[in-house]
């Protein structure tokens, strides 16, 4: 409607007794209205797609404009002006306005069609360029191993499914990492090549005693498929120098991989008042552990004692090539670490519950090492 008004074809004062000219003006007015609506839609689409996409892709600041963006804007305005010129050719000289007034109105018309031009360029780019995280703070991909259930009536699924407690994942996210759940049927080396770190989680099962040359205890309940998948991932991560955190059963698997052995049923070998399968809920501490000074774990948690939960009936007997870095009051090994410059730590408790400030520091150290 704005362009039709600038061309002087709207209003009763412009009616003409000539039927042909009257029909011609009415037809052309309808064409201009459709043209206005189409142009506005194109301008808005250009604003939302073109400028935003280029701004995000090239990271334009407040005073820099992408050259492709400038070319697109100039082409659009030139196209609008060409359509105006074609419209003007249909009218006699007496219907045209003075050149100076026409140019002023055409400039306003371009602003009407292209709302982007009504904004100051700095303000426009500030609105349209979304904040992006710094490349140095990229969230590393941290893989987490999963449990496996056969499924059945009354369970989560009637069919086999993987499972993992939610706080395993949220602990990684809170530390700045991106958790990735890992299944069993995969190429461990290729998968670890795409990940930045690994967490071998715990579960209601035991490491197969055949891996450390012992017969199974009556209360030992191995899950060979899970252990096989976790062992392949653990070896790939260590070979590629990726940081590893073993939790509960994951610590025990790390000890076995280091050439150590396990106590298959702790209450038989270390009876006493300290219960390693605590009766109170897991989101509450079960006992304290003493951190060995001078270890990597001691440097990370920044303390010599932590309050931890406890949910295990097996424990590390011999850590093999690994180093002991924490013990329970009854002497049970509660944490180990591999020697060397890398990050390979196992803890017998569950730091994903964040019962002690050291738990969050442990996850933060894992994620920072994985960057």
Backbone torsions as a table, in degrees:
resi	resn	phi	psi	omega
1	UNK	NA	-33.6	-178.3
2	UNK	-65.0	-43.1	-179.6
3	UNK	-68.3	-37.2	177.6
4	UNK	-61.9	-38.3	179.1
5	UNK	-67.2	-39.7	180.0
6	UNK	-65.6	-26.0	179.0
7	UNK	-89.8	-1.3	173.7
8	UNK	72.1	41.2	-179.0
9	UNK	-122.3	13.5	179.4
10	UNK	-118.5	141.4	176.6
11	UNK	113.0	150.0	-177.8
12	UNK	-66.5	-24.3	-178.3
13	UNK	-69.1	-12.9	-179.8
14	UNK	-101.5	6.5	175.8
15	UNK	-62.5	150.9	-179.4
16	UNK	-132.3	146.1	177.9
17	UNK	-72.9	-13.6	-178.7
18	UNK	-76.5	111.5	-176.9
19	UNK	-59.6	-38.3	-178.2
20	UNK	-64.6	-45.1	178.8
21	UNK	-66.3	-36.8	178.9
22	UNK	-61.7	-47.0	179.8
23	UNK	-65.3	-37.2	-179.5
24	UNK	-63.7	-43.4	178.8
25	UNK	-67.1	-41.2	-179.7
26	UNK	-62.7	-42.8	178.9
27	UNK	-63.6	-42.2	-177.7
28	UNK	-71.1	-33.3	176.5
29	UNK	-61.9	-42.0	178.1
30	UNK	-63.5	-38.4	179.5
31	UNK	-64.8	-41.0	-179.8
32	UNK	-66.3	-37.8	177.9
33	UNK	-62.7	-43.5	177.5
34	UNK	-63.7	-39.5	179.3
35	UNK	-62.0	-43.3	178.9
36	UNK	-59.7	-47.5	-178.0
37	UNK	-63.2	-42.2	179.5
38	UNK	-65.4	-41.6	-178.7
39	UNK	-65.6	-39.2	178.5
40	UNK	-64.0	-41.5	178.2
41	UNK	-63.0	-41.4	179.2
42	UNK	-63.9	-41.1	-179.6
43	UNK	-63.8	-42.1	179.6
44	UNK	-67.0	-39.9	177.6
45	UNK	-64.1	-40.2	177.2
46	UNK	-61.0	-40.8	-179.1
47	UNK	-65.7	-44.3	-174.1
48	UNK	-79.1	-32.7	-176.9
49	UNK	-96.9	-60.4	-172.5
50	UNK	-62.3	-55.7	-174.6
51	UNK	-67.8	-43.5	-178.3
52	UNK	-64.8	-42.6	-179.0
53	UNK	-63.2	-47.2	-179.8
54	UNK	-65.9	-37.4	180.0
55	UNK	-63.4	-41.6	-179.8
56	UNK	-72.9	-38.1	-175.4
57	UNK	-69.3	-42.6	-175.3
58	UNK	-99.6	-3.3	177.4
59	UNK	61.3	46.1	-175.6
60	UNK	-65.5	139.9	174.6
61	UNK	-88.1	-169.8	-175.2
62	UNK	-70.0	-24.4	-174.8
63	UNK	-118.4	10.7	-178.6
64	UNK	-120.7	133.2	179.6
65	UNK	-117.6	134.7	178.0
66	UNK	-61.0	132.8	-179.3
67	UNK	-61.2	-34.0	177.9
68	UNK	-66.0	-35.2	177.4
69	UNK	-62.6	-45.8	-179.7
70	UNK	-62.7	-41.3	179.6
71	UNK	-62.8	-43.6	-179.5
72	UNK	-62.9	-42.0	-179.6
73	UNK	-64.5	-44.5	-179.1
74	UNK	-65.1	-38.0	178.2
75	UNK	-64.8	-39.3	-179.6
76	UNK	-64.7	-46.3	-179.1
77	UNK	-64.5	-39.1	178.1
78	UNK	-63.2	-39.1	179.1
79	UNK	-63.6	-40.3	178.8
80	UNK	-63.9	-41.5	-179.4
81	UNK	-66.0	-39.0	178.5
82	UNK	-61.2	-39.2	178.0
83	UNK	-66.8	-35.4	176.9
84	UNK	-63.6	-42.8	-178.6
85	UNK	-63.3	-39.8	178.0
86	UNK	-64.1	-35.8	178.2
87	UNK	-66.1	-37.1	-177.3
88	UNK	-66.6	-30.4	-176.9
89	UNK	-64.7	-16.2	-178.4
90	UNK	-82.7	-4.2	-173.6
91	UNK	-116.0	152.6	178.3
92	UNK	-75.9	165.9	-177.0
93	UNK	-59.8	-36.0	-177.0
94	UNK	-67.4	-15.6	179.1
95	UNK	-88.6	-10.7	-176.7
96	UNK	-86.1	158.5	177.3
97	UNK	-96.1	168.6	175.5
98	UNK	-58.3	145.8	-173.4
99	UNK	-58.2	-43.5	-179.0
100	UNK	-62.2	-43.9	178.9
101	UNK	-66.3	-37.8	177.8
102	UNK	-60.0	-46.1	-178.7
103	UNK	-61.5	-40.7	178.0
104	UNK	-63.0	-43.6	179.4
105	UNK	-68.2	-36.1	178.8
106	UNK	-65.4	-38.2	176.6
107	UNK	-61.1	-44.2	177.2
108	UNK	-64.3	-36.5	179.5
109	UNK	-64.0	-39.2	178.3
110	UNK	-63.9	-37.3	176.0
111	UNK	-65.1	-38.5	178.3
112	UNK	-62.4	-41.0	-178.8
113	UNK	-76.5	-33.5	-176.2
114	UNK	-117.0	88.5	-176.4
115	UNK	-59.2	-20.4	179.9
116	UNK	-58.9	-34.1	-173.5
117	UNK	-72.9	-13.4	179.9
118	UNK	-78.8	-12.5	-179.3
119	UNK	-95.3	144.2	167.2
120	UNK	-59.6	141.1	-173.0
121	UNK	-61.5	-41.3	-180.0
122	UNK	-62.2	-44.3	-180.0
123	UNK	-65.9	-38.0	-179.1
124	UNK	-62.4	-46.9	-177.8
125	UNK	-68.4	-32.0	177.1
126	UNK	-65.0	-36.6	179.2
127	UNK	-73.1	-36.5	-167.9
128	UNK	-96.5	-15.2	178.1
129	UNK	-93.7	112.7	-177.1
130	UNK	-78.3	148.2	177.9
131	UNK	-66.8	141.0	178.7
132	UNK	-122.8	144.2	178.2
133	UNK	-66.8	148.9	178.3
134	UNK	-66.1	139.1	179.6
135	UNK	-57.3	-29.4	-179.5
136	UNK	-70.7	-15.0	-179.2
137	UNK	-110.8	28.2	179.0
138	UNK	-60.1	136.8	179.5
139	UNK	-72.8	116.5	179.9
140	UNK	-72.0	151.0	178.9
141	UNK	-86.6	118.0	-178.9
142	UNK	-112.0	115.2	179.3
143	UNK	-81.3	142.0	177.6
144	UNK	-126.2	130.1	178.5
145	UNK	-76.1	154.5	-172.9
146	UNK	-117.7	155.8	170.0
147	UNK	-83.8	168.1	-179.4
148	UNK	-136.4	131.3	178.8
149	UNK	-121.4	146.4	-177.5
150	UNK	-74.8	-20.8	-177.9
151	UNK	81.0	173.2	179.8
152	UNK	151.0	177.0	-179.8
153	UNK	-59.2	136.9	179.2
154	UNK	81.3	-2.0	178.3
155	UNK	-100.0	-178.0	179.0
156	UNK	-55.0	-39.0	179.6
157	UNK	-145.3	149.9	174.1
158	UNK	-72.4	-17.6	-175.6
159	UNK	-108.9	162.3	-178.8
160	UNK	-55.8	141.8	-178.7
161	UNK	-148.2	156.2	172.6
162	UNK	-92.3	155.8	-177.9
163	UNK	-148.4	150.4	175.9
164	UNK	-160.8	138.1	177.9
165	UNK	-64.3	144.0	-174.4
166	UNK	-60.6	-39.0	-173.3
167	UNK	-69.1	-15.8	170.7
168	UNK	-59.7	-44.1	-176.8
169	UNK	-76.1	-42.6	-177.7
170	UNK	-67.0	-30.3	177.5
171	UNK	-64.0	-38.6	177.1
172	UNK	-67.6	-45.4	-179.8
173	UNK	-61.8	-43.6	180.0
174	UNK	-63.0	-27.5	179.2
175	UNK	-84.2	-2.9	178.4
176	UNK	99.7	6.3	178.4
177	UNK	-99.0	173.8	177.6
178	UNK	-117.3	107.8	-176.1
179	UNK	-71.5	140.5	179.1
180	UNK	-131.0	121.1	-179.7
181	UNK	-82.0	135.1	-173.0
182	UNK	-114.2	126.7	175.2
183	UNK	-84.6	-172.5	-175.7
184	UNK	-94.8	-34.6	-175.0
185	UNK	-90.1	85.9	-179.4
186	UNK	-156.1	161.5	173.3
187	UNK	-81.7	106.0	-172.8
188	UNK	-60.3	-42.8	-178.4
189	UNK	-66.2	-43.8	179.7
190	UNK	-66.6	-37.4	-179.7
191	UNK	-68.2	-44.5	179.8
192	UNK	-67.8	-24.7	176.8
193	UNK	-66.0	-24.7	-179.9
194	UNK	-96.0	-12.4	178.6
195	UNK	-97.6	162.7	179.7
196	UNK	-107.6	-12.4	-180.0
197	UNK	-167.5	168.8	-176.1
198	UNK	-139.2	137.4	169.9
199	UNK	-119.6	118.8	174.7
200	UNK	-92.7	110.3	-171.8
201	UNK	-83.4	171.2	176.9
202	UNK	-94.8	-178.2	-179.9
203	UNK	177.6	174.4	-178.6
204	UNK	-85.5	64.3	179.5
205	UNK	-158.5	175.1	-177.8
206	UNK	-128.3	152.1	174.5
207	UNK	-66.7	137.2	-178.2
208	UNK	-60.8	120.8	-178.3
209	UNK	-62.0	-19.4	178.5
210	UNK	-62.2	-23.9	-179.8
211	UNK	-69.4	-24.0	176.8
212	UNK	-119.6	23.4	167.6
213	UNK	73.7	34.3	177.9
214	UNK	-126.5	156.7	173.1
215	UNK	-79.4	151.2	-177.0
216	UNK	-72.5	141.0	172.9
217	UNK	-74.3	152.4	179.3
218	UNK	-56.8	-29.4	-179.2
219	UNK	-94.5	3.6	177.6
220	UNK	-81.4	130.8	-177.8
221	UNK	-127.1	86.6	-178.4
222	UNK	-77.0	158.9	171.5
223	UNK	-128.9	88.8	-171.9
224	UNK	-56.7	-39.4	-177.3
225	UNK	-63.6	-43.5	179.0
226	UNK	-66.7	-46.5	-178.1
227	UNK	-62.0	-39.1	179.0
228	UNK	-63.0	-44.0	179.6
229	UNK	-66.4	-42.8	-178.9
230	UNK	-67.6	-37.4	-179.5
231	UNK	-65.8	-39.5	178.2
232	UNK	-64.5	-42.5	178.7
233	UNK	-66.2	-41.8	180.0
234	UNK	-61.6	-45.9	179.9
235	UNK	-64.3	-40.2	179.0
236	UNK	-64.8	-41.8	-179.7
237	UNK	-64.3	-43.8	179.5
238	UNK	-65.8	-40.0	179.7
239	UNK	-65.3	-33.6	-178.7
240	UNK	-90.9	1.4	178.3
241	UNK	72.7	24.1	178.5
242	UNK	-85.3	143.0	179.6
243	UNK	-64.9	142.1	-177.0
244	UNK	-130.2	134.6	171.5
245	UNK	-123.6	119.5	176.1
246	UNK	-101.2	130.7	-177.0
247	UNK	-117.7	123.8	177.7
248	UNK	56.0	-106.7	176.6
249	UNK	-61.0	-27.7	176.6
250	UNK	-66.9	-35.3	174.6
251	UNK	-66.0	-41.9	-179.6
252	UNK	-64.2	-37.8	177.4
253	UNK	-67.1	-37.8	177.1
254	UNK	-62.1	-40.0	178.6
255	UNK	-64.9	-42.0	179.1
256	UNK	-64.7	-40.8	178.4
257	UNK	-64.4	-29.2	177.7
258	UNK	-82.3	5.5	178.0
259	UNK	93.3	14.6	-178.7
260	UNK	-92.6	-175.4	179.3
261	UNK	-132.5	168.9	-176.4
262	UNK	-123.0	153.8	166.8
263	UNK	-86.4	118.7	-171.5
264	UNK	-76.9	-27.3	175.8
265	UNK	-145.7	102.4	-170.8
266	UNK	-62.1	-41.5	-177.0
267	UNK	-58.8	-27.0	-179.7
268	UNK	-74.1	-31.0	-175.2
269	UNK	-99.1	-25.9	-179.2
270	UNK	-132.8	66.2	177.7
271	UNK	-70.2	148.5	-180.0
272	UNK	167.3	-172.3	-177.5
273	UNK	-76.7	-23.8	-177.8
274	UNK	-76.5	119.3	-179.5
275	UNK	-100.0	118.4	-179.4
276	UNK	-84.9	-12.6	166.9
277	UNK	-109.2	84.9	-169.6
278	UNK	-62.3	141.6	179.4
279	UNK	-76.7	-26.3	179.7
280	UNK	-79.7	164.7	-176.0
281	UNK	-58.5	153.8	-175.8
282	UNK	-70.6	-17.0	178.3
283	UNK	-85.9	13.5	174.5
284	UNK	-122.5	151.0	178.9
285	UNK	-65.7	146.3	176.1
286	UNK	-104.8	-36.4	177.5
287	UNK	-165.7	175.4	176.3
288	UNK	-96.5	160.6	171.1
289	UNK	-129.4	149.1	176.8
290	UNK	-101.1	126.4	-179.3
291	UNK	-87.5	132.9	-179.6
292	UNK	-74.1	123.0	179.9
293	UNK	-61.8	149.1	176.9
294	UNK	83.1	-1.5	178.6
295	UNK	-89.5	165.4	176.2
296	UNK	-61.9	-39.9	179.8
297	UNK	-61.2	-40.9	179.1
298	UNK	-63.7	-39.4	178.1
299	UNK	-65.2	-35.8	-177.0
300	UNK	-73.2	-51.8	-173.6
301	UNK	-79.9	-20.9	175.7
302	UNK	67.9	28.9	-179.8
303	UNK	-153.5	164.6	178.5
304	UNK	-103.9	2.0	179.9
305	UNK	-151.3	139.9	178.2
306	UNK	-135.0	147.8	172.0
307	UNK	-93.0	124.8	-173.8
308	UNK	-131.8	162.5	170.5
309	UNK	-91.4	171.8	-174.2
310	UNK	-148.5	124.0	-176.7
311	UNK	-150.3	67.9	-178.4
312	UNK	-154.6	144.7	175.6
313	UNK	-110.2	-6.2	173.5
314	UNK	-113.8	165.2	-179.8
315	UNK	-156.1	167.4	178.2
316	UNK	-78.7	125.2	175.1
317	UNK	-87.9	-51.3	-178.8
318	UNK	-129.8	122.5	-177.5
319	UNK	-79.5	-0.2	-179.5
320	UNK	65.0	-129.5	-179.5
321	UNK	-78.7	-6.9	179.7
322	UNK	-78.3	163.3	-178.7
323	UNK	-108.5	134.9	176.9
324	UNK	-74.6	130.2	-179.3
325	UNK	-128.2	2.9	173.7
326	UNK	-161.9	146.9	177.7
327	UNK	-137.0	152.1	172.3
328	UNK	-81.4	166.7	179.5
329	UNK	-57.6	-27.6	179.0
330	UNK	-89.4	7.8	177.2
331	UNK	94.1	-6.9	179.7
332	UNK	-61.0	135.8	178.3
333	UNK	-69.5	123.3	-176.0
334	UNK	-111.5	-12.2	178.4
335	UNK	-160.3	145.9	176.8
336	UNK	-138.1	163.4	175.8
337	UNK	-150.5	149.1	177.4
338	UNK	-85.4	142.5	177.7
339	UNK	-70.4	157.3	178.6
340	UNK	116.8	176.7	-175.7
341	UNK	-76.3	-15.9	-175.4
342	UNK	-78.2	-177.0	179.4
343	UNK	-114.1	106.9	176.3
344	UNK	-145.0	95.1	-173.9
345	UNK	-125.5	140.4	174.2
346	UNK	-124.1	136.7	177.5
347	UNK	-126.4	142.7	-177.4
348	UNK	-80.1	-21.4	179.8
349	UNK	-89.7	-175.3	-177.3
350	UNK	-115.1	91.7	-177.3
351	UNK	-69.5	-11.7	178.9
352	UNK	-66.0	-15.3	176.0
353	UNK	-81.8	-12.4	175.8
354	UNK	53.3	52.4	179.2
355	UNK	-80.6	-24.4	-177.4
356	UNK	-127.8	145.8	177.6
357	UNK	-54.0	-29.4	178.3
358	UNK	-63.6	-26.0	179.2
359	UNK	-63.3	-47.2	178.5
360	UNK	-64.8	-37.0	178.6
361	UNK	-65.0	-34.3	178.8
362	UNK	-65.4	-46.2	177.7
363	UNK	-64.8	-40.3	-179.8
364	UNK	-62.9	-39.1	178.7
365	UNK	-66.1	-39.2	177.1
366	UNK	-60.5	-49.4	-177.6
367	UNK	-65.5	-41.7	-179.3
368	UNK	-65.1	-38.9	177.4
369	UNK	-65.7	-32.3	-177.1
370	UNK	-77.4	-11.4	-177.9
371	UNK	-67.7	NA	NA
